[in-house]
């Protein structure tokens, strides 16, 4: 087969995954809820390499992608050397979930190239999961739940769209505070939280309840409640991270400025809420009609370098 190219969008968690029940299989301790985006995407191309070794064209460390490739090879018994290129059309490793979209795009490309699309999508998502847990959510559009499951091998640890984007239309204004790589990757930071953070267990005890409440708020199309829950969950996760030893603080001055701005916007009766992943960048969610006003307000923040605009994906495939 000649070269294949695939893409996948990133996703942003509203109820976070922060901790693993199995580090080898990359299974989460608790279920999570995310929105899959439209514009921020990764692209992967795969073709047979001319020599005897795999060739990687990828920004940063290829070890996550290597785990995905090993799983795909094991499943397909196809061990041809491959030439792989993965690129993101937005900053990598900066808490904008580039590993989620890039591992999803790469696993899809391997599903085409090595398995000729003959394997169930769910199986392809398990390859992606080995590179980035949260990538399994990037295979599905709209509001997505990734079920932690209980099976030891992770057979019931799967993601699925729970609501279409139109259930509660939301736009995003992404404040890029720093587009460089983060000081510590999420896997190492999760492990440090597990080993040392006093609130780690309590965070997980509350997470399922928060997830159920978030699902109810979506059923009721209650943006305000969804926003409260998302902010609470994000701040609880960052507290766990900050209280790890040695402490990790992903926030930068621009992060605090953007948080303040969102609180101010709400005082001015503009419905908006924020969420922040393992990095300094702030994603502001609002009903679509407020996106432009929020964008203009964010332009005044001195700590924000770049602003990206996005919305929830109605579908994840695009023609390449
Ligand atoms: O899947 P990873 O290893 O990139 O970790 C993702 C962790 C968070 O983005 C902070 C939370 C989440 O649920 O996406």
py3Dmol code that shows the C-alpha trace and the ligand (Angstrom):
import py3Dmol

protein = """\
ATOM      1  CA  UNK A   1       0.000   0.000   0.000  1.00  0.00           C
ATOM      2  CA  UNK A   2       1.249   3.487  -0.757  1.00  0.00           C
ATOM      3  CA  UNK A   3       1.382   6.402   1.653  1.00  0.00           C
ATOM      4  CA  UNK A   4      -1.627   7.033   3.913  1.00  0.00           C
ATOM      5  CA  UNK A   5      -2.455  10.299   5.629  1.00  0.00           C
ATOM      6  CA  UNK A   6      -4.945  10.740   8.449  1.00  0.00           C
ATOM      7  CA  UNK A   7      -5.817  13.437  10.916  1.00  0.00           C
ATOM      8  CA  UNK A   8      -7.459  13.697  14.308  1.00  0.00           C
ATOM      9  CA  UNK A   9      -8.630  16.652  16.359  1.00  0.00           C
ATOM     10  CA  UNK A  10      -7.549  17.410  19.876  1.00  0.00           C
ATOM     11  CA  UNK A  11      -9.914  17.185  22.834  1.00  0.00           C
ATOM     12  CA  UNK A  12     -10.155  19.154  26.059  1.00  0.00           C
ATOM     13  CA  UNK A  13     -11.351  17.485  29.264  1.00  0.00           C
ATOM     14  CA  UNK A  14     -14.051  19.141  31.357  1.00  0.00           C
ATOM     15  CA  UNK A  15     -13.902  16.382  33.980  1.00  0.00           C
ATOM     16  CA  UNK A  16     -10.254  15.358  34.017  1.00  0.00           C
ATOM     17  CA  UNK A  17      -8.318  12.156  33.961  1.00  0.00           C
ATOM     18  CA  UNK A  18      -5.419  12.501  36.397  1.00  0.00           C
ATOM     19  CA  UNK A  19      -4.086   9.146  37.536  1.00  0.00           C
ATOM     20  CA  UNK A  20      -3.786   5.602  36.252  1.00  0.00           C
ATOM     21  CA  UNK A  21      -5.066   2.265  37.567  1.00  0.00           C
ATOM     22  CA  UNK A  22      -2.569   0.463  35.323  1.00  0.00           C
ATOM     23  CA  UNK A  23       0.507   2.301  34.095  1.00  0.00           C
ATOM     24  CA  UNK A  24       1.581  -0.389  31.633  1.00  0.00           C
ATOM     25  CA  UNK A  25      -1.763  -0.513  29.846  1.00  0.00           C
ATOM     26  CA  UNK A  26      -2.404   3.191  30.461  1.00  0.00           C
ATOM     27  CA  UNK A  27      -5.791   2.650  32.089  1.00  0.00           C
ATOM     28  CA  UNK A  28      -7.271   5.585  34.037  1.00  0.00           C
ATOM     29  CA  UNK A  29      -8.418   5.439  37.639  1.00  0.00           C
ATOM     30  CA  UNK A  30     -11.583   7.394  36.881  1.00  0.00           C
ATOM     31  CA  UNK A  31     -13.795   8.164  33.900  1.00  0.00           C
ATOM     32  CA  UNK A  32     -13.536  11.554  32.194  1.00  0.00           C
ATOM     33  CA  UNK A  33     -15.630  13.879  30.016  1.00  0.00           C
ATOM     34  CA  UNK A  34     -14.237  15.991  27.178  1.00  0.00           C
ATOM     35  CA  UNK A  35     -15.148  18.057  24.173  1.00  0.00           C
ATOM     36  CA  UNK A  36     -13.545  17.176  20.857  1.00  0.00           C
ATOM     37  CA  UNK A  37     -12.492  20.260  18.909  1.00  0.00           C
ATOM     38  CA  UNK A  38     -12.719  21.115  15.225  1.00  0.00           C
ATOM     39  CA  UNK A  39      -9.700  23.185  14.166  1.00  0.00           C
ATOM     40  CA  UNK A  40      -6.788  22.081  16.339  1.00  0.00           C
ATOM     41  CA  UNK A  41      -5.663  18.899  14.630  1.00  0.00           C
ATOM     42  CA  UNK A  42      -2.709  16.565  14.154  1.00  0.00           C
ATOM     43  CA  UNK A  43      -1.769  14.886  10.898  1.00  0.00           C
ATOM     44  CA  UNK A  44       0.025  11.565  10.507  1.00  0.00           C
ATOM     45  CA  UNK A  45       1.469   9.995   7.365  1.00  0.00           C
ATOM     46  CA  UNK A  46       2.745   6.435   7.153  1.00  0.00           C
ATOM     47  CA  UNK A  47       4.521   4.678   4.285  1.00  0.00           C
ATOM     48  CA  UNK A  48       6.969   1.833   3.890  1.00  0.00           C
ATOM     49  CA  UNK A  49      10.563   2.922   4.610  1.00  0.00           C
ATOM     50  CA  UNK A  50      13.127   2.260   1.912  1.00  0.00           C
ATOM     51  CA  UNK A  51      15.786   0.927   4.331  1.00  0.00           C
ATOM     52  CA  UNK A  52      15.581  -1.541   7.183  1.00  0.00           C
ATOM     53  CA  UNK A  53      14.830   0.905  10.017  1.00  0.00           C
ATOM     54  CA  UNK A  54      11.807   2.984  11.010  1.00  0.00           C
ATOM     55  CA  UNK A  55      12.235   6.662  10.142  1.00  0.00           C
ATOM     56  CA  UNK A  56      10.574   9.248  12.377  1.00  0.00           C
ATOM     57  CA  UNK A  57       9.704  12.790  11.474  1.00  0.00           C
ATOM     58  CA  UNK A  58       8.053  13.996  14.657  1.00  0.00           C
ATOM     59  CA  UNK A  59       8.551  16.997  16.908  1.00  0.00           C
ATOM     60  CA  UNK A  60      10.049  15.901  20.221  1.00  0.00           C
ATOM     61  CA  UNK A  61      10.417  12.459  21.702  1.00  0.00           C
ATOM     62  CA  UNK A  62       9.049   9.566  19.537  1.00  0.00           C
ATOM     63  CA  UNK A  63       8.725   7.157  22.499  1.00  0.00           C
ATOM     64  CA  UNK A  64       4.920   7.563  22.794  1.00  0.00           C
ATOM     65  CA  UNK A  65       4.478   6.915  19.072  1.00  0.00           C
ATOM     66  CA  UNK A  66       6.809   3.912  19.312  1.00  0.00           C
ATOM     67  CA  UNK A  67       4.493   2.313  21.875  1.00  0.00           C
ATOM     68  CA  UNK A  68       1.534   2.840  19.538  1.00  0.00           C
ATOM     69  CA  UNK A  69       3.456   1.282  16.642  1.00  0.00           C
ATOM     70  CA  UNK A  70       4.508  -1.751  18.723  1.00  0.00           C
ATOM     71  CA  UNK A  71       0.870  -2.457  19.634  1.00  0.00           C
ATOM     72  CA  UNK A  72      -0.246  -2.110  16.004  1.00  0.00           C
ATOM     73  CA  UNK A  73       2.522  -4.461  14.854  1.00  0.00           C
ATOM     74  CA  UNK A  74       1.639  -7.021  17.495  1.00  0.00           C
ATOM     75  CA  UNK A  75      -2.000  -6.985  16.405  1.00  0.00           C
ATOM     76  CA  UNK A  76      -1.334  -7.103  12.648  1.00  0.00           C
ATOM     77  CA  UNK A  77       1.898  -9.116  12.599  1.00  0.00           C
ATOM     78  CA  UNK A  78       3.150  -6.678   9.977  1.00  0.00           C
ATOM     79  CA  UNK A  79       6.714  -5.690  10.830  1.00  0.00           C
ATOM     80  CA  UNK A  80       7.744  -3.745   7.721  1.00  0.00           C
ATOM     81  CA  UNK A  81       9.970  -0.746   8.488  1.00  0.00           C
ATOM     82  CA  UNK A  82       7.914   2.422   8.273  1.00  0.00           C
ATOM     83  CA  UNK A  83       8.490   6.050   7.508  1.00  0.00           C
ATOM     84  CA  UNK A  84       6.311   8.072   9.859  1.00  0.00           C
ATOM     85  CA  UNK A  85       5.595  11.772   9.951  1.00  0.00           C
ATOM     86  CA  UNK A  86       3.411  13.378  12.617  1.00  0.00           C
ATOM     87  CA  UNK A  87       2.747  17.093  12.792  1.00  0.00           C
ATOM     88  CA  UNK A  88       0.399  19.302  14.760  1.00  0.00           C
ATOM     89  CA  UNK A  89      -1.090  22.487  13.417  1.00  0.00           C
ATOM     90  CA  UNK A  90      -0.849  24.042  16.904  1.00  0.00           C
ATOM     91  CA  UNK A  91       1.848  24.144  19.670  1.00  0.00           C
ATOM     92  CA  UNK A  92       3.093  20.737  20.878  1.00  0.00           C
ATOM     93  CA  UNK A  93       3.541  19.557  24.495  1.00  0.00           C
ATOM     94  CA  UNK A  94       2.126  22.773  25.959  1.00  0.00           C
ATOM     95  CA  UNK A  95      -1.035  21.455  27.596  1.00  0.00           C
ATOM     96  CA  UNK A  96      -3.051  21.827  24.405  1.00  0.00           C
ATOM     97  CA  UNK A  97      -3.490  18.054  24.190  1.00  0.00           C
ATOM     98  CA  UNK A  98      -1.224  17.612  21.162  1.00  0.00           C
ATOM     99  CA  UNK A  99      -0.309  14.114  22.316  1.00  0.00           C
ATOM    100  CA  UNK A 100      -4.015  13.181  22.286  1.00  0.00           C
ATOM    101  CA  UNK A 101      -4.577  14.312  18.708  1.00  0.00           C
ATOM    102  CA  UNK A 102      -1.211  13.112  17.409  1.00  0.00           C
ATOM    103  CA  UNK A 103      -1.500   9.605  18.877  1.00  0.00           C
ATOM    104  CA  UNK A 104      -5.100   9.321  17.624  1.00  0.00           C
ATOM    105  CA  UNK A 105      -4.045  10.417  14.120  1.00  0.00           C
ATOM    106  CA  UNK A 106      -1.089   8.011  14.139  1.00  0.00           C
ATOM    107  CA  UNK A 107      -3.125   5.013  15.355  1.00  0.00           C
ATOM    108  CA  UNK A 108      -5.715   5.716  12.648  1.00  0.00           C
ATOM    109  CA  UNK A 109      -2.967   5.852  10.015  1.00  0.00           C
ATOM    110  CA  UNK A 110      -1.659   2.490  11.242  1.00  0.00           C
ATOM    111  CA  UNK A 111      -5.201   1.095  11.161  1.00  0.00           C
ATOM    112  CA  UNK A 112      -5.370   2.032   7.464  1.00  0.00           C
ATOM    113  CA  UNK A 113      -1.819   1.061   6.540  1.00  0.00           C
ATOM    114  CA  UNK A 114      -1.218  -2.121   8.532  1.00  0.00           C
ATOM    115  CA  UNK A 115      -4.782  -3.398   8.941  1.00  0.00           C
ATOM    116  CA  UNK A 116      -6.482  -2.011   5.776  1.00  0.00           C
ATOM    117  CA  UNK A 117      -9.315  -0.738   7.997  1.00  0.00           C
ATOM    118  CA  UNK A 118     -10.298  -4.336   8.809  1.00  0.00           C
ATOM    119  CA  UNK A 119     -10.038  -3.971  12.587  1.00  0.00           C
ATOM    120  CA  UNK A 120     -12.729  -2.410  14.776  1.00  0.00           C
ATOM    121  CA  UNK A 121     -12.113   1.260  15.623  1.00  0.00           C
ATOM    122  CA  UNK A 122     -12.222   0.370  19.335  1.00  0.00           C
ATOM    123  CA  UNK A 123      -9.140  -1.801  18.880  1.00  0.00           C
ATOM    124  CA  UNK A 124      -7.304   1.004  17.066  1.00  0.00           C
ATOM    125  CA  UNK A 125      -8.113   3.322  19.984  1.00  0.00           C
ATOM    126  CA  UNK A 126      -6.344   0.911  22.347  1.00  0.00           C
ATOM    127  CA  UNK A 127      -3.112   1.369  20.347  1.00  0.00           C
ATOM    128  CA  UNK A 128      -3.447   5.157  20.650  1.00  0.00           C
ATOM    129  CA  UNK A 129      -4.107   4.821  24.394  1.00  0.00           C
ATOM    130  CA  UNK A 130      -0.661   3.350  24.923  1.00  0.00           C
ATOM    131  CA  UNK A 131       0.864   6.622  23.652  1.00  0.00           C
ATOM    132  CA  UNK A 132      -1.590   8.995  25.324  1.00  0.00           C
ATOM    133  CA  UNK A 133      -4.530   7.901  27.470  1.00  0.00           C
ATOM    134  CA  UNK A 134      -6.667  10.893  26.613  1.00  0.00           C
ATOM    135  CA  UNK A 135      -6.191  10.260  22.867  1.00  0.00           C
ATOM    136  CA  UNK A 136      -9.025   7.699  22.929  1.00  0.00           C
ATOM    137  CA  UNK A 137     -11.455  10.616  23.290  1.00  0.00           C
ATOM    138  CA  UNK A 138     -10.170  12.222  20.059  1.00  0.00           C
ATOM    139  CA  UNK A 139     -11.692   9.449  17.917  1.00  0.00           C
ATOM    140  CA  UNK A 140     -15.228  10.635  18.643  1.00  0.00           C
ATOM    141  CA  UNK A 141     -17.036  13.946  18.082  1.00  0.00           C
ATOM    142  CA  UNK A 142     -19.077  16.121  20.431  1.00  0.00           C
ATOM    143  CA  UNK A 143     -19.129  15.531  24.187  1.00  0.00           C
ATOM    144  CA  UNK A 144     -17.199  12.333  24.863  1.00  0.00           C
ATOM    145  CA  UNK A 145     -17.019  10.091  27.918  1.00  0.00           C
ATOM    146  CA  UNK A 146     -13.997   7.847  28.395  1.00  0.00           C
ATOM    147  CA  UNK A 147     -15.112   5.059  30.701  1.00  0.00           C
ATOM    148  CA  UNK A 148     -12.419   3.915  33.128  1.00  0.00           C
ATOM    149  CA  UNK A 149     -13.936   0.413  33.223  1.00  0.00           C
ATOM    150  CA  UNK A 150     -12.925  -2.310  35.653  1.00  0.00           C
ATOM    151  CA  UNK A 151     -11.540  -5.063  33.406  1.00  0.00           C
ATOM    152  CA  UNK A 152      -7.908  -5.747  34.230  1.00  0.00           C
ATOM    153  CA  UNK A 153      -6.924  -5.780  30.572  1.00  0.00           C
ATOM    154  CA  UNK A 154      -8.955  -2.657  29.834  1.00  0.00           C
ATOM    155  CA  UNK A 155     -11.561  -4.334  27.612  1.00  0.00           C
ATOM    156  CA  UNK A 156     -14.268  -2.039  29.002  1.00  0.00           C
ATOM    157  CA  UNK A 157     -12.026   1.030  29.131  1.00  0.00           C
ATOM    158  CA  UNK A 158     -13.472   2.716  26.063  1.00  0.00           C
ATOM    159  CA  UNK A 159     -14.581   6.135  24.905  1.00  0.00           C
ATOM    160  CA  UNK A 160     -17.801   7.097  23.131  1.00  0.00           C
ATOM    161  CA  UNK A 161     -19.698  10.227  22.128  1.00  0.00           C
ATOM    162  CA  UNK A 162     -22.247  10.912  24.828  1.00  0.00           C
ATOM    163  CA  UNK A 163     -23.870  14.017  23.347  1.00  0.00           C
ATOM    164  CA  UNK A 164     -23.794  15.647  19.934  1.00  0.00           C
ATOM    165  CA  UNK A 165     -22.146  19.087  19.814  1.00  0.00           C
ATOM    166  CA  UNK A 166     -25.599  20.628  19.237  1.00  0.00           C
ATOM    167  CA  UNK A 167     -26.817  19.440  22.674  1.00  0.00           C
ATOM    168  CA  UNK A 168     -25.102  22.480  24.188  1.00  0.00           C
ATOM    169  CA  UNK A 169     -23.210  24.477  21.534  1.00  0.00           C
ATOM    170  CA  UNK A 170     -19.984  25.864  22.936  1.00  0.00           C
ATOM    171  CA  UNK A 171     -17.076  27.818  21.453  1.00  0.00           C
ATOM    172  CA  UNK A 172     -13.537  28.012  22.744  1.00  0.00           C
ATOM    173  CA  UNK A 173     -11.063  30.845  23.026  1.00  0.00           C
ATOM    174  CA  UNK A 174      -7.684  29.283  23.765  1.00  0.00           C
ATOM    175  CA  UNK A 175      -5.230  31.657  25.443  1.00  0.00           C
ATOM    176  CA  UNK A 176      -1.726  30.446  24.651  1.00  0.00           C
ATOM    177  CA  UNK A 177       0.398  31.740  27.504  1.00  0.00           C
ATOM    178  CA  UNK A 178       3.457  29.697  26.597  1.00  0.00           C
ATOM    179  CA  UNK A 179       3.824  27.582  23.485  1.00  0.00           C
ATOM    180  CA  UNK A 180       7.013  25.820  24.578  1.00  0.00           C
ATOM    181  CA  UNK A 181       7.092  22.320  26.058  1.00  0.00           C
ATOM    182  CA  UNK A 182       5.839  22.015  29.629  1.00  0.00           C
ATOM    183  CA  UNK A 183       8.352  21.510  32.476  1.00  0.00           C
ATOM    184  CA  UNK A 184       7.163  17.965  33.234  1.00  0.00           C
ATOM    185  CA  UNK A 185       5.032  15.645  31.111  1.00  0.00           C
ATOM    186  CA  UNK A 186       1.641  14.433  32.304  1.00  0.00           C
ATOM    187  CA  UNK A 187       2.636  10.790  32.863  1.00  0.00           C
ATOM    188  CA  UNK A 188       5.553  11.708  35.162  1.00  0.00           C
ATOM    189  CA  UNK A 189       3.471  14.375  36.910  1.00  0.00           C
ATOM    190  CA  UNK A 190       0.571  11.950  37.483  1.00  0.00           C
ATOM    191  CA  UNK A 191       2.970   9.458  38.981  1.00  0.00           C
ATOM    192  CA  UNK A 192       4.437  12.102  41.296  1.00  0.00           C
ATOM    193  CA  UNK A 193       0.902  13.116  42.350  1.00  0.00           C
ATOM    194  CA  UNK A 194       0.032   9.482  43.089  1.00  0.00           C
ATOM    195  CA  UNK A 195       3.143   8.953  45.172  1.00  0.00           C
ATOM    196  CA  UNK A 196       3.199  12.230  47.095  1.00  0.00           C
ATOM    197  CA  UNK A 197       0.086  14.427  46.840  1.00  0.00           C
ATOM    198  CA  UNK A 198      -2.166  14.282  49.930  1.00  0.00           C
ATOM    199  CA  UNK A 199      -5.351  15.048  47.946  1.00  0.00           C
ATOM    200  CA  UNK A 200      -4.815  12.460  45.197  1.00  0.00           C
ATOM    201  CA  UNK A 201      -7.236   9.885  46.611  1.00  0.00           C
ATOM    202  CA  UNK A 202      -9.949  12.394  47.509  1.00  0.00           C
ATOM    203  CA  UNK A 203      -9.790  13.866  43.984  1.00  0.00           C
ATOM    204  CA  UNK A 204     -10.628  10.455  42.525  1.00  0.00           C
ATOM    205  CA  UNK A 205     -13.322   9.738  45.095  1.00  0.00           C
ATOM    206  CA  UNK A 206     -15.152  12.878  43.922  1.00  0.00           C
ATOM    207  CA  UNK A 207     -14.509  12.531  40.209  1.00  0.00           C
ATOM    208  CA  UNK A 208     -17.257  10.050  39.338  1.00  0.00           C
ATOM    209  CA  UNK A 209     -19.856  12.095  41.176  1.00  0.00           C
ATOM    210  CA  UNK A 210     -18.709  15.241  39.341  1.00  0.00           C
ATOM    211  CA  UNK A 211     -18.890  13.370  36.053  1.00  0.00           C
ATOM    212  CA  UNK A 212     -22.485  12.312  36.732  1.00  0.00           C
ATOM    213  CA  UNK A 213     -23.390  15.905  37.650  1.00  0.00           C
ATOM    214  CA  UNK A 214     -21.733  17.192  34.469  1.00  0.00           C
ATOM    215  CA  UNK A 215     -23.720  14.678  32.393  1.00  0.00           C
ATOM    216  CA  UNK A 216     -26.926  15.824  34.100  1.00  0.00           C
ATOM    217  CA  UNK A 217     -26.082  19.447  33.349  1.00  0.00           C
ATOM    218  CA  UNK A 218     -25.645  18.500  29.698  1.00  0.00           C
ATOM    219  CA  UNK A 219     -28.970  16.658  29.701  1.00  0.00           C
ATOM    220  CA  UNK A 220     -30.567  19.835  31.033  1.00  0.00           C
ATOM    221  CA  UNK A 221     -28.522  22.033  28.621  1.00  0.00           C
ATOM    222  CA  UNK A 222     -27.367  23.952  31.702  1.00  0.00           C
ATOM    223  CA  UNK A 223     -24.235  25.806  30.595  1.00  0.00           C
ATOM    224  CA  UNK A 224     -23.715  27.564  33.919  1.00  0.00           C
ATOM    225  CA  UNK A 225     -23.713  24.339  35.942  1.00  0.00           C
ATOM    226  CA  UNK A 226     -21.429  22.612  33.447  1.00  0.00           C
ATOM    227  CA  UNK A 227     -19.068  25.572  33.737  1.00  0.00           C
ATOM    228  CA  UNK A 228     -19.034  25.514  37.562  1.00  0.00           C
ATOM    229  CA  UNK A 229     -18.300  21.796  37.602  1.00  0.00           C
ATOM    230  CA  UNK A 230     -15.551  22.078  34.981  1.00  0.00           C
ATOM    231  CA  UNK A 231     -13.771  24.901  36.782  1.00  0.00           C
ATOM    232  CA  UNK A 232     -14.028  23.124  40.135  1.00  0.00           C
ATOM    233  CA  UNK A 233     -12.668  19.940  38.635  1.00  0.00           C
ATOM    234  CA  UNK A 234      -9.790  21.701  36.883  1.00  0.00           C
ATOM    235  CA  UNK A 235      -8.818  23.646  40.018  1.00  0.00           C
ATOM    236  CA  UNK A 236      -9.014  20.469  42.131  1.00  0.00           C
ATOM    237  CA  UNK A 237      -6.678  18.688  39.699  1.00  0.00           C
ATOM    238  CA  UNK A 238      -4.175  21.553  39.762  1.00  0.00           C
ATOM    239  CA  UNK A 239      -4.297  21.586  43.583  1.00  0.00           C
ATOM    240  CA  UNK A 240      -3.371  17.887  43.594  1.00  0.00           C
ATOM    241  CA  UNK A 241      -0.535  18.645  41.172  1.00  0.00           C
ATOM    242  CA  UNK A 242       0.698  21.675  43.140  1.00  0.00           C
ATOM    243  CA  UNK A 243       0.718  19.727  46.409  1.00  0.00           C
ATOM    244  CA  UNK A 244       2.919  16.977  44.975  1.00  0.00           C
ATOM    245  CA  UNK A 245       6.488  16.725  46.229  1.00  0.00           C
ATOM    246  CA  UNK A 246       8.526  18.325  44.763  1.00  0.00           C
ATOM    247  CA  UNK A 247       5.626  20.682  43.847  1.00  0.00           C
ATOM    248  CA  UNK A 248       4.612  21.216  40.252  1.00  0.00           C
ATOM    249  CA  UNK A 249       2.934  24.461  39.256  1.00  0.00           C
ATOM    250  CA  UNK A 250       1.912  24.612  35.611  1.00  0.00           C
ATOM    251  CA  UNK A 251       0.415  28.098  35.962  1.00  0.00           C
ATOM    252  CA  UNK A 252       2.268  31.189  34.701  1.00  0.00           C
ATOM    253  CA  UNK A 253       1.356  34.865  35.252  1.00  0.00           C
ATOM    254  CA  UNK A 254      -0.656  34.843  31.998  1.00  0.00           C
ATOM    255  CA  UNK A 255      -2.650  31.864  33.323  1.00  0.00           C
ATOM    256  CA  UNK A 256      -3.721  33.855  36.385  1.00  0.00           C
ATOM    257  CA  UNK A 257      -4.579  36.879  34.207  1.00  0.00           C
ATOM    258  CA  UNK A 258      -6.847  34.759  31.992  1.00  0.00           C
ATOM    259  CA  UNK A 259      -8.557  33.178  35.029  1.00  0.00           C
ATOM    260  CA  UNK A 260      -9.190  36.645  36.464  1.00  0.00           C
ATOM    261  CA  UNK A 261     -10.580  37.802  33.136  1.00  0.00           C
ATOM    262  CA  UNK A 262     -13.086  34.926  33.043  1.00  0.00           C
ATOM    263  CA  UNK A 263     -14.270  35.796  36.561  1.00  0.00           C
ATOM    264  CA  UNK A 264     -14.626  39.438  35.523  1.00  0.00           C
ATOM    265  CA  UNK A 265     -16.548  38.474  32.395  1.00  0.00           C
ATOM    266  CA  UNK A 266     -19.040  36.557  34.510  1.00  0.00           C
ATOM    267  CA  UNK A 267     -19.505  39.581  36.754  1.00  0.00           C
ATOM    268  CA  UNK A 268     -20.326  41.489  33.579  1.00  0.00           C
ATOM    269  CA  UNK A 269     -22.969  38.838  32.774  1.00  0.00           C
ATOM    270  CA  UNK A 270     -20.993  37.155  30.020  1.00  0.00           C
ATOM    271  CA  UNK A 271     -21.359  33.383  30.416  1.00  0.00           C
ATOM    272  CA  UNK A 272     -17.883  31.872  30.261  1.00  0.00           C
ATOM    273  CA  UNK A 273     -15.778  29.337  32.127  1.00  0.00           C
ATOM    274  CA  UNK A 274     -12.226  28.133  31.937  1.00  0.00           C
ATOM    275  CA  UNK A 275     -10.382  24.860  32.006  1.00  0.00           C
ATOM    276  CA  UNK A 276      -6.631  24.216  32.052  1.00  0.00           C
ATOM    277  CA  UNK A 277      -4.765  20.973  31.372  1.00  0.00           C
ATOM    278  CA  UNK A 278      -1.202  20.030  32.343  1.00  0.00           C
ATOM    279  CA  UNK A 279       0.272  23.289  31.110  1.00  0.00           C
ATOM    280  CA  UNK A 280      -0.217  27.039  31.488  1.00  0.00           C
ATOM    281  CA  UNK A 281      -2.693  27.637  28.665  1.00  0.00           C
ATOM    282  CA  UNK A 282      -6.280  28.610  29.411  1.00  0.00           C
ATOM    283  CA  UNK A 283      -9.258  27.387  27.410  1.00  0.00           C
ATOM    284  CA  UNK A 284     -12.285  29.643  27.796  1.00  0.00           C
ATOM    285  CA  UNK A 285     -15.647  28.116  26.921  1.00  0.00           C
ATOM    286  CA  UNK A 286     -18.767  30.099  26.156  1.00  0.00           C
ATOM    287  CA  UNK A 287     -21.946  29.966  24.095  1.00  0.00           C
ATOM    288  CA  UNK A 288     -20.835  30.722  20.485  1.00  0.00           C
ATOM    289  CA  UNK A 289     -22.430  34.185  20.389  1.00  0.00           C
ATOM    290  CA  UNK A 290     -19.971  35.427  23.053  1.00  0.00           C
ATOM    291  CA  UNK A 291     -16.800  34.077  21.441  1.00  0.00           C
ATOM    292  CA  UNK A 292     -15.835  37.277  19.634  1.00  0.00           C
ATOM    293  CA  UNK A 293     -16.351  39.495  22.674  1.00  0.00           C
ATOM    294  CA  UNK A 294     -14.201  37.125  24.768  1.00  0.00           C
ATOM    295  CA  UNK A 295     -11.556  37.011  22.041  1.00  0.00           C
ATOM    296  CA  UNK A 296     -11.331  40.823  22.043  1.00  0.00           C
ATOM    297  CA  UNK A 297     -11.058  40.898  25.848  1.00  0.00           C
ATOM    298  CA  UNK A 298      -8.267  38.296  25.786  1.00  0.00           C
ATOM    299  CA  UNK A 299      -6.279  40.385  23.294  1.00  0.00           C
ATOM    300  CA  UNK A 300      -5.711  42.896  26.086  1.00  0.00           C
ATOM    301  CA  UNK A 301      -3.976  40.360  28.336  1.00  0.00           C
ATOM    302  CA  UNK A 302      -0.244  41.054  28.387  1.00  0.00           C
ATOM    303  CA  UNK A 303       0.619  37.486  29.434  1.00  0.00           C
ATOM    304  CA  UNK A 304      -1.187  35.884  26.474  1.00  0.00           C
ATOM    305  CA  UNK A 305       1.008  35.322  23.416  1.00  0.00           C
ATOM    306  CA  UNK A 306      -1.451  33.906  20.967  1.00  0.00           C
ATOM    307  CA  UNK A 307      -5.170  33.204  20.811  1.00  0.00           C
ATOM    308  CA  UNK A 308      -6.741  30.260  18.994  1.00  0.00           C
ATOM    309  CA  UNK A 309     -10.453  29.941  18.263  1.00  0.00           C
ATOM    310  CA  UNK A 310     -12.300  26.671  18.084  1.00  0.00           C
ATOM    311  CA  UNK A 311     -15.624  24.920  18.599  1.00  0.00           C
ATOM    312  CA  UNK A 312     -16.903  21.459  19.442  1.00  0.00           C
ATOM    313  CA  UNK A 313     -16.615  19.009  16.559  1.00  0.00           C
ATOM    314  CA  UNK A 314     -19.790  17.694  14.945  1.00  0.00           C
ATOM    315  CA  UNK A 315     -17.671  15.065  13.204  1.00  0.00           C
ATOM    316  CA  UNK A 316     -14.017  14.065  13.475  1.00  0.00           C
ATOM    317  CA  UNK A 317     -13.151  13.097   9.887  1.00  0.00           C
ATOM    318  CA  UNK A 318     -12.006  15.700   7.377  1.00  0.00           C
ATOM    319  CA  UNK A 319     -10.865  15.107   3.833  1.00  0.00           C
ATOM    320  CA  UNK A 320      -7.078  15.327   3.721  1.00  0.00           C
TER     321      UNK A 320
END
"""
ligand_1 = """\
14
LIG
O -3.393 11.499 28.136
P -2.268 12.299 28.662
O -1.150 11.482 29.139
O -1.833 13.340 27.666
O -2.822 13.094 29.961
C -3.882 13.994 29.908
C -4.074 14.687 31.188
C -4.955 15.926 31.178
O -4.952 16.555 29.915
C -4.417 16.907 32.203
C -6.390 15.608 31.593
C -7.293 14.998 30.564
O -8.233 14.292 30.960
O -7.105 15.251 29.356
"""
view = py3Dmol.view(width=600, height=400)
view.addModel(protein, "pdb")
view.setStyle({"model": 0}, {"cartoon": {"style": "trace"}})
view.addModel(ligand_1, "xyz")
view.setStyle({"model": 1}, {"stick": {}})
view.zoomTo()
view.show()
